[in-house]
Amino acid sequence: MTVPPQGTVRLNINVDEKLHSSFKAIAALEGKRMTDLLLAFIEEYVRKHMPSGLPQKGMCFRTYRSE
C-alpha cells in the first residue's frame, strides 16, 4: 500500500456500482488513474467557485495528469 504524501487526507464517497465500473473502465482505457481525474475535477471546481474575497492562504493546487 502506498503511503500518501504528507499533508493529504483521504476522501471517501458512495457511488453507484455501475457508475463506478464505467468510470474505472473509461479511466483505464484512457491510461489514467481515477484519483488523478477526480483531483483534477476538484481543483478545477475550487478554482471556478472560490469567492474572490476568501483568502487563499494555504491553498495548494497540484498538477495531476488528467489529459
Stockholm file with secondary structure:
# STOCKHOLM 1.0

chainA/1-67         MTVPPQGTVRLNINVDEKLHSSFKAIAALEGKRMTDLLLAFIEEYVRKHMPSGLPQKGMCFRTYRSE
#=GR chainA/1-67 SS CCCCCTTCCCCCCCCCHHHHHHHHHHHHHTTCCHHHHHHHHHHHHHHHHCCTTSCCTTCCCCCCCCC
#=GC SS_cons        CCCCCTTCCCCCCCCCHHHHHHHHHHHHHTTCCHHHHHHHHHHHHHHHHCCTTSCCTTCCCCCCCCC
//
